[in-house]
Structures are given as C-alpha cells and as structure tokens.
C-alpha cells in the first residue's frame, strides 16, 4: 500500500488543501476547549476536597504514631505539619501545595515526599500504560475493521467471540494466568518479580499485553459496529462508484469517520488502564505508581494514597478532555458554538 | 372474579376473551429471553453457582477455615477429598472457593441493591421534578461521574478500616449514577404520558404518582441495568480484595483467592480453581445481562 491514511482528509481532491497541521489548528474549537478546561477545574477541586476531608475524618490523628509522645513533642510535630492551624487554613494550604505539585511528606517512608515517590514510579507506569493504549488502538481498530468488512463470516464471529471473552475476563485473572502459562510453564517471558525496575521487552511484554487485552476487545467491538454503519453510507457508495481501490476506500474514507466512537472511548480507556495498571504492577512486581499506591494503602500512608488518588483523578480528567477535543477536531459535523 | 360475573353468557364471553388475549410486551420479552440459548445457559449456570455457594459449605466435608497441617499445599487428589488441592496453610481449596463464591455473589447482590435504591430514588425524583431541581441533581451526578471512584473506595477503606459491610456500601454508593441517569431519562418521558395526567387529575400526589405509576413502568430498563451492574460490582470487590484491601482472612472472596494463588505459581491449582470459578461466574452473569437487554429493550438490538 503506497499511501498512508491521512486521518483528517475528507475530500482528497481538494485543490486548496493546506498542510495537515494548519488544518488541525483551524479545526480546534477554541471556545469549546476553554469551556471544557474551565469545567474540569471544579471536578478536580472536588476530588482534592473530598480526599482532604476524608483524610481528616479518619478516626484518630492521621499523623499519630504508635509510640506514646510527650505533649511537647506532639505539639512540635503538629506544628511542623501545620496541624495546629484551623482546618480551613490547612485546606487552603494543601490546595496551594497541590497546585504547585507538592503533595506533602510520606508518613511511612522517611525523608521522601509523596511527589518523589510518585515520580519514581511514574516512568514504569507511563511506559506500560502508553504501550497498552497504543497496542489497543492498533489491534482494536485493525480487528474491528477486518470483522466489519467480513461481517457475519467466520472471521467476524471468531473476532467478536474473542472480544467477548476479552471483555468478560478481568485483568486480575488474565495477568496471573498469562504469567503462569508464558512465564512459568513455557518460560518465554519474565513471569514477573525478576529484573525489578529494569525495563526491557522480556519484562514488559506480559504486563503490557495483560493491560491491553480488555481495551483491544472493547475497541474492536466499537470499531466494528461503527465501521459497519459507515460502510453502508452514501459517500462510501460514491467512492466505490468513482472506482477507488477498496483499500483506499477503507483507510481514507471509511476508517477516519468510523474511528470517532473509539476517540470518545479514550477517556474511559484511561480509567481502565489506570485501574488495570494497579493490578498488573502487583502481579508482575513492577515498581510503578500502582504498586506504590497499594503499598501506601496497606500501610495506611494517607498522604501517599491521597496524592495518588489526586494524580489518577487529574489524569482521567485530562484524558477525557483530550478525547473530547480530538472528537471535536475529527468530527466535522460537531460544532460546539 | 367469578363472583362479579352474573350471567353464564358473560362468563362465556370472558373466557373467550381470555382465549384470544393478545401477547403483552412482557410475554414477548419472556419469549425472546426463553429462546436465547446463551442467556438460558447463563441462568442455569448461575442457579448452580448460587446453589453451590449457599448449600455447598454445609455439604462439603471440609471447612474453609480448617488447616490440615499434614496436607500443606498438596495438589488435587481424591485422598481426603481435596479435589482441588489445598492452599499453603493446608486449607481445602474447594471449601475456600465455595466460601469465596458466596462472598462474591453476596457483594454482587447487596451492593447492586444499594445502587438500585439510591439510583432509582435519585433519578425518579430528578426526572419527575424537572426544571431547576433536575438540573441541579443531574449536574451533581455529572460532576461525580468523572471521579476515579474505585480509588475513593480504596481511600474509604484506608481511612475507616476494612469492614466488609463498608465495602458493600461503598461500592453500591459508587455504582448508582448510571442507574440514576437511566431512570431520570425514562421518568422524563413517562411523566408526559396520559396515565400520569389522569392520575394527577384524580388527585394523586407526586409521591403517589412516582411510586404507583412511574416506578412500575421503569421495571424493564432497571432490570436490564441491574443485571449488568452485578458483574461490575463483583469485579470491583474482587479488585479490592486482589490488591489486599477487600475481605480479610480467614474470610475470602474470589478476588482474594486469585491474589493468593498468583503468589504461588509453582502450585498452579491455587490460582486455576478460583480463576476458572470467577470466569464462569462472570460469563453467566454477562450472558444473562445481554439476554435481558435483548429481550426487554428490543430497539437496542
């Protein structure tokens, strides 16, 4: 195939075609983007607020230690942590700190801040997350398209049965099972727990696949349904009548329109991948944010749990935002004015 | 009925009317459901699973708590009837799986019930009130929707300790929002109908209209969504248990068993038994949910 799909082209023989980048910029509905960003702020604020007050509602002082302290020492600790101030001042201070990326000190790991702990795990988590989303989009759309163009054929039924299985089986089942089969029994990849922190293909293959499988399944179902719909539309018939090759019709005319539901799924996909990464990091012993989150939760390290919840919430909001903006760019029908 | 019908002729007419009675929408739905093989298989499997979970622990010779020191981590065997082996503490795996299944199904039922009550009440009130109240209530749902809720459930368990009832409640309280949206949409449509107007004309108050006239008509979509919520809720509890925050020893759930099993990959029966049980449970529930949706919501097919 000589030509690659330029996802944004609607009519390919448009003489006044400017560069793709310029056209993308033109398409961005800035007013809508601004409104969406502004609307995301209260949600983010709500997440931080709920997390903050939930922590303060914890029975006992969240910073209390097992050992008995003299009143003076305790007062000093409280003062150093700002706990002697009125609640609303503490809240505003925390809010200000979060905005600047300071999530406070960890309660259980000496001399480390929550931001440092999260920062240590982030490269691992982002790597497996990004690879998983990439795999999911690539294989999901590919499977969806192949199923759609052979609708009701054995290929279609096989692909969709596999997708049904992929959706039904949760990550915490596929992860250990893949680890058992391909790690322990066949020995093809690291079953986990080896080479901690050294990221290479052998280590990352099973975690990424585990993370990607349910997303591949969901995306392929979305893609199949919307592709079937698009292939029935008039402009595809026109393209066929023009005598365009089938691959050109599929990739340049049908796929860009059919991918819209996949784009709006990117937000929920982020939630799925974040939740999945917590499981996958535990199963395969990867030192990522999810693993640190579990450690924090097991050891009642409140600031760490809170900080990670805020990070996850922020990521989910940002990716929902990106998905909505991409949708607005890709779909010429949508006008948000 | 017969006491009201005086003349034999009228009786005859009534009987004939019954004979040619058309199929109601519910009859149609039941027919569609009964002819759906996957859904019926799902129902049968689920019935077996429920039976196993409820009766199994009483019938099975081993308790989920008993540790057999002489049979630590042995594989599946007929000796002493450890059909699926024992775990590292020498506890019988079949008994553990039955106990775990029981907790998982209980979570599915109770948390779904919690989400059902909150969601239906919220959605029906918002939809029926309409206007500013509706706007306010649904904006609230929209705002909550974007939150990473499972992580808040984790935060709750970290802050308030791990009690199984708290988990039931927290998961249920998280899952009600989609239900509220569905119910609200249906209510908005229903309250325009003539029978609601008739009820209002007859002097029925708003609560009476909601309870007696709106809610019964919501049954279809609500039943569909309930059946789709149960597996989600079971998954969430299993997720919590898997990362170590769900039910605590010696109690167990399927997620917890899978978590224990994945640490002992050298003794794979500890993983495979619970994993297979989990998958069967989820499949049967998903097939039932899909079947109910096809049967009750024919326009969605």
Contacts between the chains, C-beta under 8 A, distances in Angstrom:
chain1	res1	chain2	res2	distance
A	40	B	146	7.9
A	42	B	143	6.7
A	43	B	143	5.7
A	43	B	146	4.9
A	43	B	147	7.2
A	46	B	143	6.1
A	46	B	147	7.2
A	47	B	147	5.8
A	47	B	148	7.6
A	50	B	147	7.8
A	50	B	152	6.9
A	51	B	152	7.8
A	51	B	155	6.4
A	54	B	152	7.8
A	54	B	155	5.7
A	54	B	156	7.0
A	54	B	159	5.6
A	55	B	155	7.8
A	55	B	159	6.3
A	57	B	159	6.8
A	58	B	159	4.2
A	58	B	160	7.1
A	59	B	160	7.2
A	59	B	161	7.9
A	164	B	286	7.8
A	167	B	286	7.9
A	168	B	279	7.1
A	168	B	282	5.1
A	168	B	283	5.5
A	168	B	286	5.2
A	169	B	279	5.6
A	169	B	282	7.1
A	170	B	235	5.4
A	170	B	238	7.0
A	170	B	239	7.4
A	170	B	278	7.5
A	170	B	282	7.3
A	172	B	238	6.7
A	172	B	239	6.5
A	172	B	242	4.4
A	172	B	255	6.5
A	172	B	258	5.8
A	172	B	259	7.3
A	172	B	262	8.0
A	173	B	258	6.3
A	173	B	275	4.9
A	173	B	278	5.7
A	173	B	279	6.2
A	175	B	262	7.3
A	176	B	258	6.4
A	176	B	261	6.7
A	176	B	262	3.5
A	176	B	265	7.4
A	176	B	271	5.4
A	176	B	275	6.9
A	177	B	271	7.3
A	177	B	272	7.9
A	177	B	275	6.0
A	179	B	262	7.0
A	179	B	265	6.5
A	180	B	262	8.0
A	180	B	265	5.1
A	180	B	268	5.6
A	180	B	271	6.3
A	180	B	272	7.9
A	183	B	265	7.5
A	184	B	265	4.8
A	184	B	266	7.4
A	184	B	268	7.6
A	191	B	265	6.5
A	271	B	148	6.7
A	274	B	148	7.1
A	275	B	150	6.1
A	275	B	239	7.0
A	278	B	243	6.3
A	279	B	239	6.9
A	279	B	242	6.3
A	279	B	243	7.1
A	282	B	242	7.5
A	282	B	243	6.1
A	283	B	262	5.8
A	293	B	154	7.9
A	294	B	243	5.0
A	294	B	244	6.8
A	296	B	158	7.9
A	297	B	154	5.6
A	297	B	157	7.5
A	297	B	158	5.0
A	297	B	243	7.3
A	297	B	244	7.8
A	297	B	245	5.8
A	298	B	244	5.7
A	298	B	245	7.5
A	300	B	158	5.8
A	302	B	158	6.9
A	302	B	159	7.2
A	305	B	154	6.9
A	305	B	155	5.9
A	305	B	158	5.2
A	306	B	155	7.0
A	308	B	151	7.5
A	309	B	148	6.6
A	309	B	151	4.6
A	309	B	152	6.8
A	309	B	154	7.6
A	309	B	155	5.7
A	312	B	148	4.7
A	312	B	151	5.5
A	313	B	146	8.0
A	313	B	147	6.2
A	313	B	148	5.0
A	313	B	151	7.5
A	316	B	146	6.7
A	316	B	147	8.0
A	316	B	148	5.4
A	317	B	146	6.0
A	320	B	146	6.5
